Structure formats: structure tokens, C-alpha cells
Amino acid sequence: MKIGVITDCLKIGHLAAIKKAGELGFSGVQIYATTGDFSPWTLSDEKKSEYKKALLDADLEISALCGDMGGHGFQNADEVPERIEKTKTIVDLAVEFGASVVTTHIGVIPADKKHPRYKVMLDALTECGLYAKEKGVTLAIETGPEKAAVLKMFLDDTKGGVGVNLDPANFVMVTGQDPVEAVELLGDYIVHTHVKDGIMLKKTDPEIIYEHFATGGIEALNVADYFIETPLGEGNVDFPAYIAALKKVGFDGYLTVEREAGDDPVADIKLAFDTVSKLI
């Protein structure tokens, strides 16, 4: 396994974060590609060359691009066509930078296949997945609002090119599911993971939490009422057991550090790197 970090989490800009990640000993970086200066719609050929040189100089590769467009993901039929085309464009950018994974949140998958939203989401992910597969890329759904069994049911209905970006903290903080159990269920689909820790404070319907995120971002919800993200080791993710489970199912990809909270992200990211390095 290799260890990566999300450049945004270092809070110093992508190019400076790439340099810092190299200095900290990481093998790769995950970069947001939906907005900002690394999106396909803003990257000039000159900028692409600058990023490629920065990655080379830091001896890093891209573990994954983040293609998360926020909002309701692929839930709303009227938004889906545009999001499909944008996802395909991000897949093309991943190919150009030698990345084999694009991660994204897709919305809340209904547990009932008869729910009209299920077909809308399935049709969208099937089209995106087949496009990604043709390009040698996997579109990885980040774990979040649904239990692993529901996500597996959905994945089994796609036709290739769709996998999982497993975030253990999202299971712990939102659904209350044991990440080890999730790895066992989703093992064949896991192509990328996040290293993040957290605690659930109050159980609630994940639909409520993700609706707040969709309509107003994290600022629209007092998440501290429901969960908190913590530095690694201070939450309820059992990382030794989690990583052992990943090894057991044969995962040999990236463990990418994500730290979205805290006053000293670099210190927290270094702590995560040091901790995980001893476990792999």
C-alpha cells in the first residue's frame, strides 16, 4: 500500500502542497478537479506542464482526482446530463496525468431499488463507469450516507468502471457501521481509500445530513451536533483492524490522508502519515 494526501487539506494551494507532500514523505496526492485552478476548464497547457514538473520534482504521482461536484450528486434527473459530461471530462484529465481513479460523492442511494431515484443514479453511474473503463480509469464512489450492503447492491447493478473510495470515518460518523465490516463487503470494489478519523455524537437519518450538505455545504449544518472529525487515533476508527482488513481483501492501493478540520492540518496530516506508515 502507498500513502497519499489530499492537497486541499494542507491549505497552502495545490503547487505548494505538492512540494510539501514530497517533503513529508508521501507517495502521491489527490487533487480536486471540479473547481479551482486544477479543473479541466481552467487548466492551460502551460499550467499542466507546471503541475507535471512539480509532481516529478517532488517524486509524487496522483493517487486520484476528486470529481465531486457537490449538491445532490447524480440524484436529480434534470442535473444528470451536465454532470455526466463533466465527469467524463475529469476522467480525460485523469488519463492525461496518469491517474487511474476519479473519486466522487454521488448522493444518497436508496435501499429500495423501486425508488425512482435509484434508476436515475444507476443509469448515470453506468454511463460514467463504462466511459471510465474504456479509458482505463475507475470512477470510485466515496462511502458516506448508505450502509455498505446498499452500496454493494448498487455497484453490482453497474456494468464496470465503477468502484469504491472507502472512507472509514464516514461510516463511523454517519451510518455507525464498522469499517472492517464494510471492507469485507466491498473488498472487490475498493480502488482507493481515505485516512480519516471521527466520532458519531448523535445518530440521525443520513439523508438529513447529506441534504444539508447538498443545499448549503457543511456550513448549513451544525455537524458538531451529530459528529466530529478528529485527528487520527482520537476517533472511533480502529485503524490497525481497518488496515488489516484491507490487506485481507487484497487491497494494495492508496491510503490517502484527508483532514478537513483542525487548527494545525500539517501536524495532523504528519501524525496520520506516521501512524499509518507503521501499520502497512
C-alpha positions in Angstrom: 0.0 0.0 0.0 1.0 3.6 -0.6 0.2 6.7 1.4 -1.2 9.9 -0.2 -2.7 13.2 1.0 -5.4 15.5 -0.4 -3.6 18.7 -1.4 -6.6 20.9 -0.3 -6.2 19.7 3.2 -2.7 21.3 3.5 -4.4 24.6 2.9 -1.5 26.2 1.1 -2.5 25.8 -2.6 -2.0 22.8 -4.9 1.5 23.6 -6.1 2.9 24.3 -2.6 1.0 21.3 -1.2 2.6 19.0 -3.8 6.1 20.2 -2.7 5.1 19.8 1.0 3.7 16.3 0.4 7.0 15.3 -1.1 8.9 16.7 1.8 6.7 14.8 4.3 7.4 11.5 2.5 4.1 10.9 0.8 4.0 8.8 -2.4 1.0 10.5 -4.0 -1.6 13.3 -3.8 -5.3 13.5 -4.5 -6.3 16.8 -6.2 -9.8 18.4 -6.5 -10.6 18.7 -10.2 -14.1 20.1 -10.3 -13.3 23.8 -9.4 -10.3 25.9 -8.9 -7.0 26.1 -10.8 -6.8 22.3 -11.4 -10.1 21.9 -13.1 -10.2 20.9 -16.8 -12.0 24.1 -17.5 -9.3 26.4 -16.1 -6.0 24.4 -16.7 -4.0 25.9 -19.6 -1.3 23.8 -21.3 1.3 25.9 -19.5 -0.3 25.2 -16.1 -0.5 21.5 -16.9 3.2 21.4 -17.6 3.9 23.3 -14.3 1.9 20.7 -12.4 3.6 17.8 -14.1 7.0 19.3 -13.3 6.0 19.9 -9.7 4.9 16.2 -9.3 8.1 15.0 -10.9 10.3 17.2 -8.8 8.5 16.0 -5.6 8.7 12.4 -6.8 4.9 12.1 -6.5 2.1 10.6 -8.5 -1.6 11.4 -8.5 -3.4 8.8 -6.3 -6.8 10.1 -7.6 -8.6 13.1 -8.9 -11.6 14.3 -6.9 -14.5 14.7 -9.3 -17.1 15.6 -6.6 -19.4 18.3 -7.9 -21.3 18.7 -4.7 -25.0 19.3 -4.5 -27.2 16.2 -4.9 -24.6 14.3 -6.9 -26.4 12.2 -9.5 -29.8 12.2 -7.8 -31.7 14.8 -9.8 -32.6 13.8 -13.3 -32.5 17.3 -14.7 -28.9 17.9 -13.5 -27.6 14.5 -14.5 -26.7 15.1 -18.2 -24.4 18.0 -17.4 -22.8 16.1 -14.5 -22.1 13.1 -16.7 -20.3 15.2 -19.3 -18.3 17.0 -16.6 -17.3 13.7 -15.1 -16.2 12.4 -18.5 -14.0 15.5 -18.9 -12.4 14.9 -15.5 -11.8 11.3 -16.4 -9.9 12.6 -19.5 -7.8 14.8 -17.3 -7.0 11.8 -15.0 -5.7 9.9 -18.1 -3.6 12.9 -19.1 -2.0 12.9 -15.6 -1.6 9.1 -15.3 -4.2 8.7 -12.6 -6.4 5.6 -12.7 -9.0 6.7 -10.2 -11.6 9.6 -10.0 -13.5 9.8 -6.8 -16.9 11.3 -6.2 -19.9 11.5 -3.9 -23.0 10.5 -5.9 -25.8 11.4 -3.5 -27.8 9.0 -1.3 -28.5 5.6 -2.8 -32.0 4.4 -1.9 -32.1 1.0 -0.2 -35.2 0.2 -2.3 -34.4 -0.4 -6.0 -38.0 0.6 -6.8 -37.4 4.1 -5.6 -37.3 6.3 -8.8 -34.0 7.9 -7.7 -32.3 4.5 -7.8 -32.7 4.2 -11.6 -31.6 7.8 -12.2 -28.4 7.3 -10.3 -27.8 3.8 -11.7 -28.2 5.0 -15.3 -25.8 7.9 -14.7 -23.1 5.9 -13.0 -23.4 3.1 -15.6 -22.7 5.6 -18.4 -19.9 7.3 -16.5 -18.4 3.9 -15.4 -18.4 2.5 -18.9 -16.7 5.7 -20.2 -14.1 5.5 -17.4 -13.5 1.8 -18.0 -12.8 2.4 -21.7 -10.1 4.9 -20.6 -8.5 2.7 -18.0 -10.0 4.6 -15.1 -12.3 3.7 -12.2 -14.9 6.1 -11.0 -14.8 5.5 -7.3 -17.9 6.3 -5.2 -16.9 7.6 -1.8 -18.6 5.9 1.1 -20.9 8.1 3.1 -24.7 8.1 3.5 -25.6 4.5 2.9 -24.5 1.2 4.6 -22.0 -0.9 2.7 -24.6 -3.5 1.7 -26.7 -0.9 -0.1 -23.7 0.4 -1.9 -22.6 -3.1 -2.9 -26.1 -3.8 -4.3 -25.8 -0.6 -6.4 -22.3 -1.5 -7.6 -23.4 -5.0 -8.6 -26.0 -3.4 -10.9 -23.4 -1.2 -12.7 -21.6 -2.6 -15.8 -18.0 -1.9 -15.0 -15.7 1.0 -14.4 -17.3 1.9 -11.0 -15.6 1.2 -7.7 -15.3 2.4 -4.1 -13.3 5.1 -2.4 -13.6 3.8 1.1 -13.7 6.5 3.9 -13.8 4.7 7.2 -14.6 7.9 9.2 -17.8 8.5 7.1 -19.1 5.1 8.2 -18.2 5.7 11.8 -19.6 9.3 11.9 -22.7 9.0 9.8 -24.0 5.4 9.5 -22.5 3.9 12.6 -21.2 0.9 10.5 -17.9 -0.8 11.4 -15.4 0.0 8.7 -13.9 -3.5 8.9 -17.4 -5.0 8.1 -17.6 -2.5 5.2 -14.2 -3.6 3.8 -15.3 -7.2 4.0 -18.5 -6.4 2.0 -17.0 -4.1 -0.5 -13.5 -5.6 -0.9 -13.7 -6.4 -4.6 -14.7 -2.8 -5.5 -12.2 -0.8 -3.3 -9.7 1.1 -5.5 -8.8 4.0 -3.3 -9.3 4.9 0.4 -9.2 7.8 2.8 -7.4 8.0 6.1 -9.7 10.0 8.4 -11.0 9.5 11.9 -14.1 10.7 13.7 -16.8 10.2 16.3 -20.6 10.0 16.0 -22.2 12.2 18.7 -25.9 11.6 17.8 -27.4 9.1 15.4 -29.7 10.6 12.8 -31.0 9.9 9.3 -28.1 10.2 6.9 -30.5 11.7 4.4 -30.9 14.7 6.7 -27.2 15.3 6.9 -26.5 14.9 3.2 -29.4 17.1 2.3 -27.9 19.9 4.3 -24.5 19.3 2.6 -26.2 19.3 -0.8 -28.2 22.6 -0.3 -25.7 24.7 1.7 -22.5 22.8 2.2 -21.0 21.9 5.5 -21.8 25.4 6.8 -25.5 24.8 6.5 -25.4 22.1 9.2 -24.1 22.3 12.7 -22.2 19.0 12.3 -20.9 19.2 15.8 -24.4 18.2 16.9 -24.0 14.9 15.1 -20.4 14.1 14.6 -16.9 15.4 14.8 -13.8 14.7 12.7 -10.8 14.1 14.9 -7.0 13.7 14.5 -6.1 10.1 13.7 -6.3 8.0 16.9 -8.7 10.2 18.7 -11.8 8.9 16.9 -13.6 5.6 16.7 -11.9 4.1 13.6 -9.8 1.1 14.6 -7.0 1.7 12.1 -5.0 -1.5 12.9 -8.1 -3.6 12.3 -9.2 -1.5 9.3 -5.8 -1.8 7.5 -5.6 -5.5 8.4 -9.0 -5.9 6.7 -7.8 -4.1 3.6 -4.8 -6.4 3.4 -7.0 -9.4 3.9 -9.1 -8.5 0.8 -6.0 -7.8 -1.2 -6.2 -4.1 -1.4 -2.8 -2.6 -2.4 -3.7 0.9 -3.4 -3.6 4.3 -1.8 -4.4 5.3 1.8 -4.9 9.0 1.2 -5.0 11.3 4.3 -7.9 13.6 4.5 -8.1 16.2 7.3 -10.9 18.7 6.8 -10.9 20.2 10.3 -8.5 21.3 13.0 -6.2 24.3 13.5 -3.0 22.6 12.6 -3.6 20.5 9.5 0.1 19.9 8.7 0.7 18.4 12.2 -2.4 16.3 12.0 -1.5 15.1 8.5 2.0 14.2 9.6 0.5 12.3 12.6 -1.7 10.3 10.2 1.3 9.6 7.9 3.5 8.4 10.8 0.7 6.2 12.2 -0.3 4.6 9.0 3.3 4.0 7.9 3.8 1.7 10.9 0.6 -0.3 10.0 1.3 -1.1 6.4 
